[in-house]
Amino acid sequence: MPLSNSPDPAVRDAVVRQDLGNVLHPIVQHKVLETKQMVVTGGEGSTIVDADGTEYLDAMAGLWCVNIGYGRTELAEIAADQLRQLSYFPHTAMNVPAAALAEKINGLMGGGYHTYFVNSGSRLWENAFAGEGGRLEHPECGEVVS
């Protein structure tokens, strides 16, 4: 049920019913959503638009994961090309995109590093502490002990 940014109360109401019946919102109480809903339909740059056509500044960048902005078609095209070639492969083997990105990151950091790809900061720290027995070492700060 695609939404355009043109207000259509019937479509908006259908999305609200569909969402309330199927989506868990861990940060917002369900009772709040039953009385007050914002249905976001699009975004560009740092601006989002709701189903009523109202524009908002997304100062939290989609909870800090859209810091490059919405509607970046050049990134969508690059991602689509990569998804067609190899959408994902675990690090049980080597792959071209991971090797190339890690090399680029290493170069930006001045060399001498390895990149560890994970999907969240908490996963990074869990694995780092488990792999190092609770001991991590930073090249400038020295040892960090948990």
Backbone as numpy.savetxt, mean C-alpha at the origin, in Angstrom:
# Nx Ny Nz CAx CAy CAz Cx Cy Cz
-19.78 -3.15 -9.71 -20.62 -1.99 -9.71 -19.73 -0.75 -9.71
-19.24 -0.35 -10.88 -18.35 0.81 -10.93 -19.09 2.10 -10.61
-18.38 2.98 -9.94 -18.93 4.29 -9.61 -18.20 5.35 -10.40
-18.93 6.26 -10.95 -18.29 7.43 -11.52 -18.30 8.49 -10.43
-17.69 9.61 -10.70 -17.71 10.68 -9.71 -18.94 11.55 -9.84
-19.89 11.13 -10.67 -21.17 11.83 -10.75 -22.09 11.25 -9.69
-22.65 12.08 -8.84 -23.50 11.57 -7.77 -24.71 10.80 -8.30
-24.87 9.59 -7.81 -26.03 8.77 -8.11 -26.42 8.08 -6.81
-27.42 8.61 -6.11 -27.79 8.09 -4.78 -28.09 6.59 -4.77
-28.70 6.07 -5.82 -29.04 4.64 -5.85 -27.79 3.77 -5.89
-26.83 4.16 -6.71 -25.58 3.40 -6.81 -24.79 3.52 -5.51
-24.73 4.73 -4.96 -24.03 4.94 -3.70 -24.64 4.09 -2.60
-25.96 4.08 -2.48 -26.65 3.28 -1.46 -26.37 1.79 -1.64
-26.29 1.33 -2.88 -26.00 -0.08 -3.14 -24.60 -0.44 -2.67
-23.64 0.45 -2.90 -22.28 0.21 -2.43 -22.23 0.19 -0.91
-22.94 1.09 -0.26 -22.98 1.12 1.21 -23.54 -0.20 1.74
-24.64 -0.68 1.18 -25.22 -1.97 1.62 -24.24 -3.12 1.37
-23.63 -3.11 0.20 -22.67 -4.16 -0.15 -21.48 -4.14 0.83
-20.97 -2.98 1.14 -19.84 -2.86 2.05 -20.21 -3.28 3.46
-21.31 -2.74 3.98 -21.72 -3.07 5.36 -21.96 -4.57 5.53
-22.40 -5.24 4.49 -22.68 -6.67 4.57 -21.47 -7.56 4.36
-20.33 -6.98 3.92 -19.23 -7.85 3.52 -17.83 -7.42 3.95
-17.64 -6.17 4.34 -16.29 -5.67 4.61 -16.11 -5.39 6.10
-14.97 -5.84 6.63 -14.59 -5.53 8.00 -13.69 -4.31 7.97
-14.04 -3.27 8.71 -13.24 -2.05 8.80 -12.60 -2.01 10.18
-11.35 -2.42 10.32 -10.75 -2.56 11.64 -10.46 -1.25 12.37
-10.45 -0.13 11.66 -10.12 1.14 12.30 -11.36 1.95 12.65
-12.49 1.65 12.03 -13.73 2.40 12.25 -14.78 1.44 12.81
-15.48 1.89 13.86 -16.53 1.06 14.43 -17.66 0.87 13.42
-18.16 -0.35 13.34 -19.21 -0.68 12.37 -20.46 0.19 12.59
-20.81 0.46 13.84 -22.00 1.28 14.12 -21.85 2.69 13.55
-20.63 3.22 13.56 -20.40 4.54 12.96 -20.68 4.49 11.46
-20.23 3.42 10.82 -20.44 3.29 9.38 -21.91 3.09 9.02
-22.68 2.57 9.95 -24.11 2.38 9.68 -24.84 3.71 9.60
-24.30 4.75 10.24 -24.98 6.04 10.26 -24.31 7.10 9.38
-23.00 6.95 9.14 -22.28 7.97 8.36 -21.26 7.26 7.48
-21.44 7.40 6.17 -20.55 6.72 5.24 -19.91 7.71 4.28
-18.66 7.47 3.98 -18.01 8.16 2.86 -17.63 7.06 1.87
-18.13 7.15 0.65 -17.81 6.18 -0.39 -16.83 6.86 -1.34
-15.58 6.44 -1.27 -14.53 7.04 -2.10 -14.55 6.38 -3.48
-14.57 7.20 -4.52 -14.69 6.68 -5.88 -13.47 6.93 -6.74
-12.57 7.78 -6.32 -11.40 8.06 -7.15 -10.43 8.98 -6.46
-9.32 9.20 -7.12 -8.32 10.10 -6.57 -7.31 10.49 -7.62
-6.71 11.64 -7.41 -5.63 12.10 -8.27 -4.70 12.96 -7.44
-3.42 12.65 -7.54 -2.45 13.36 -6.71 -2.72 13.07 -5.24
-2.92 14.10 -4.46 -3.22 13.92 -3.03 -4.70 14.16 -2.72
-5.53 14.17 -3.76 -6.95 14.45 -3.61 -7.78 13.19 -3.87
-8.75 12.93 -2.99 -9.71 11.85 -3.24 -11.08 12.48 -3.48
-11.95 11.73 -4.14 -13.30 12.21 -4.47 -14.29 11.16 -3.98
-15.37 11.62 -3.33 -16.37 10.66 -2.87 -17.51 10.57 -3.88
-18.44 9.64 -3.60 -19.55 9.38 -4.52 -20.49 10.57 -4.67
-20.40 11.52 -3.76 -21.22 12.72 -3.86 -20.54 13.82 -4.66
-19.29 13.54 -5.12 -18.54 14.54 -5.89 -17.70 15.48 -5.05
-17.65 15.28 -3.74 -16.87 16.14 -2.86 -15.41 15.73 -2.90
-14.51 16.72 -2.99 -13.08 16.46 -3.01 -12.50 16.68 -1.62
-11.52 15.83 -1.27 -10.84 15.91 0.02 -9.34 15.80 -0.18
-8.57 16.47 0.65 -7.14 16.29 0.70 -6.86 15.04 1.52
-6.22 14.04 0.93 -5.87 12.83 1.67 -4.51 13.04 2.33
-4.52 13.77 3.43 -3.28 14.13 4.12 -2.58 12.93 4.74
-3.30 11.81 4.92 -2.67 10.61 5.48 -2.22 9.65 4.39
-2.32 10.04 3.14 -1.86 9.23 2.00 -2.36 7.80 2.08
-3.67 7.64 2.24 -4.25 6.30 2.29 -3.67 5.47 3.41
-3.52 6.07 4.57 -2.84 5.47 5.73 -1.39 5.15 5.38
-0.74 6.11 4.79 0.71 6.11 4.56 1.18 5.12 3.51
0.31 4.64 2.63 0.78 3.71 1.60 0.58 4.26 0.19
0.11 5.50 0.05 -0.08 6.10 -1.27 0.69 7.43 -1.29
1.92 7.38 -0.78 2.67 8.63 -0.65 3.15 9.19 -1.99
3.01 8.45 -3.08 3.35 8.99 -4.41 2.14 9.59 -5.10
0.97 9.48 -4.46 -0.24 10.07 -5.01 -1.09 9.07 -5.78
-2.33 9.46 -5.99 -3.30 8.65 -6.73 -3.24 8.98 -8.21
-3.69 8.03 -9.03 -3.86 8.29 -10.46 -2.57 8.38 -11.23
-1.51 7.76 -10.76 -0.22 7.80 -11.45 -0.22 6.77 -12.58
-0.71 7.19 -13.75 -0.88 6.26 -14.87 0.45 5.67 -15.34
1.54 6.44 -15.24 2.83 5.90 -15.68 3.26 4.73 -14.80
2.94 4.79 -13.50 3.26 3.67 -12.61 2.32 2.49 -12.83
1.07 2.77 -13.14 0.11 1.70 -13.43 0.54 0.93 -14.69
1.04 1.64 -15.68 1.48 0.98 -16.92 2.71 0.12 -16.66
3.66 0.62 -15.88 4.85 -0.15 -15.54 4.46 -1.39 -14.74
3.56 -1.21 -13.78 3.11 -2.35 -12.96 2.39 -3.38 -13.84
1.54 -2.92 -14.76 0.82 -3.85 -15.64 1.79 -4.64 -16.51
2.82 -3.98 -17.03 3.82 -4.69 -17.84 4.50 -5.78 -17.01
4.87 -5.45 -15.78 5.53 -6.42 -14.92 4.58 -7.56 -14.54
3.33 -7.24 -14.24 2.36 -8.27 -13.87 2.12 -9.25 -15.01
2.17 -8.77 -16.25 2.01 -9.66 -17.39 3.20 -10.62 -17.52
4.38 -10.14 -17.16 5.59 -10.94 -17.31 5.78 -11.89 -16.12
5.77 -11.37 -14.91 5.95 -12.17 -13.70 5.36 -11.38 -12.55
4.17 -11.78 -12.10 3.48 -11.01 -11.05 4.14 -11.18 -9.70
4.67 -12.38 -9.44 5.28 -12.64 -8.14 6.01 -13.96 -8.21
7.09 -14.06 -7.49 7.73 -15.33 -7.23 8.45 -15.21 -5.90
8.29 -16.20 -5.01 8.91 -16.09 -3.70 10.43 -16.13 -3.80
11.08 -15.70 -2.77 12.54 -15.64 -2.78 13.17 -16.98 -2.48
12.53 -18.05 -2.99 13.14 -19.37 -2.96 14.02 -19.54 -4.19
13.94 -18.58 -5.11 14.78 -18.55 -6.31 15.01 -17.09 -6.67
15.92 -16.85 -7.57 16.21 -15.48 -8.01 15.25 -15.09 -9.11
15.01 -13.76 -9.23 14.19 -13.29 -10.35 14.68 -11.92 -10.78
14.44 -11.59 -12.02 14.96 -10.37 -12.64 14.48 -9.10 -11.94
13.17 -8.92 -11.68 12.73 -7.66 -11.07 13.33 -7.43 -9.68
13.40 -8.46 -8.86 13.95 -8.29 -7.51 15.43 -7.96 -7.57
16.18 -8.65 -8.42 17.62 -8.39 -8.53 17.88 -6.96 -9.01
17.11 -6.50 -10.01 17.31 -5.16 -10.56 16.95 -4.08 -9.53
15.83 -4.27 -8.83 15.42 -3.27 -7.84 16.40 -3.24 -6.67
16.83 -4.41 -6.20 17.78 -4.45 -5.09 19.09 -3.76 -5.46
19.54 -3.97 -6.69 20.77 -3.31 -7.14 20.60 -1.80 -7.16
19.44 -1.34 -7.61 19.19 0.11 -7.66 19.16 0.70 -6.24
18.48 0.02 -5.33 18.41 0.48 -3.93 19.81 0.51 -3.32
20.58 -0.55 -3.56 21.94 -0.64 -3.04 22.78 0.54 -3.54
22.65 0.87 -4.81 23.38 1.99 -5.37 22.97 3.32 -4.75
21.68 3.50 -4.53 21.20 4.74 -3.90 21.70 4.88 -2.47
21.96 3.76 -1.82 22.44 3.78 -0.44 23.96 3.81 -0.34
24.64 3.83 -1.47 26.09 3.92 -1.46 26.82 2.60 -1.57
26.10 1.51 -1.72 26.73 0.21 -1.91 27.01 -0.52 -0.62
27.24 -1.82 -0.74 27.58 -2.64 0.42 26.39 -3.16 1.20
25.19 -3.05 0.66 23.99 -3.50 1.36 23.29 -4.61 0.58
22.40 -5.30 1.26 21.49 -6.25 0.62 20.08 -5.80 0.94
19.16 -5.97 0.02 17.77 -5.57 0.21 16.95 -6.78 0.62
16.13 -6.59 1.63 15.24 -7.64 2.11 13.82 -7.19 1.79
13.15 -7.85 0.85 11.81 -7.46 0.42 10.76 -8.10 1.32
9.94 -7.28 1.96 8.83 -7.74 2.78 7.64 -6.82 2.53
6.47 -7.21 3.03 5.27 -6.42 2.75 4.90 -5.46 3.87
5.66 -5.42 4.96 5.36 -4.46 6.03 6.56 -4.30 6.94
6.58 -3.20 7.67 7.65 -2.96 8.63 7.64 -3.96 9.76
6.45 -4.39 10.20 6.40 -5.35 11.29 6.97 -6.70 10.85
6.72 -7.10 9.61 7.29 -8.35 9.09 8.81 -8.24 9.05
9.33 -7.10 8.66 10.77 -6.89 8.62 11.38 -7.14 9.99
10.82 -6.48 11.01 11.40 -6.61 12.35 11.21 -8.01 12.92
10.05 -8.63 12.68 9.85 -10.01 13.15 10.92 -10.93 12.59
11.14 -10.85 11.28 12.12 -11.73 10.65 13.54 -11.37 11.05
13.81 -10.08 11.18 15.17 -9.67 11.55 15.52 -10.18 12.94
14.61 -10.02 13.90 14.89 -10.47 15.26 14.95 -11.99 15.34
14.08 -12.67 14.62 14.09 -14.14 14.64 15.38 -14.67 14.01
15.79 -14.06 12.91 16.99 -14.52 12.21 18.27 -14.20 12.93
18.27 -13.16 13.74 19.48 -12.73 14.42 19.43 -13.01 15.92
18.44 -13.78 16.36 18.34 -14.08 17.79 18.12 -12.84 18.63
17.44 -11.85 18.09 17.17 -10.62 18.83 18.28 -9.60 18.75
19.28 -9.84 17.92 20.41 -8.92 17.82 20.50 -8.38 16.38
20.54 -7.10 16.26 20.71 -6.46 14.96 21.89 -5.50 15.05
22.55 -5.29 13.94 23.65 -4.34 13.95 23.48 -3.35 12.83
23.56 -2.09 13.14 23.50 -1.01 12.17 24.92 -0.52 11.96
25.34 -0.26 10.70 26.73 0.09 10.44 27.18 1.38 11.14
26.29 2.33 11.40 26.69 3.58 12.04 26.45 3.59 13.54
25.40 2.89 14.01 25.02 2.95 15.41 25.61 1.84 16.25
26.05 0.76 15.61 26.52 -0.38 16.38 25.39 -1.34 16.64
25.51 -2.10 17.70 24.56 -3.18 17.99 23.27 -2.66 18.62
22.17 -3.22 18.19 20.87 -2.94 18.78 20.35 -4.24 19.37
19.99 -4.25 20.65 19.54 -5.48 21.31 18.11 -5.31 21.76
17.30 -6.35 21.55 15.93 -6.30 21.98 15.75 -7.12 23.24
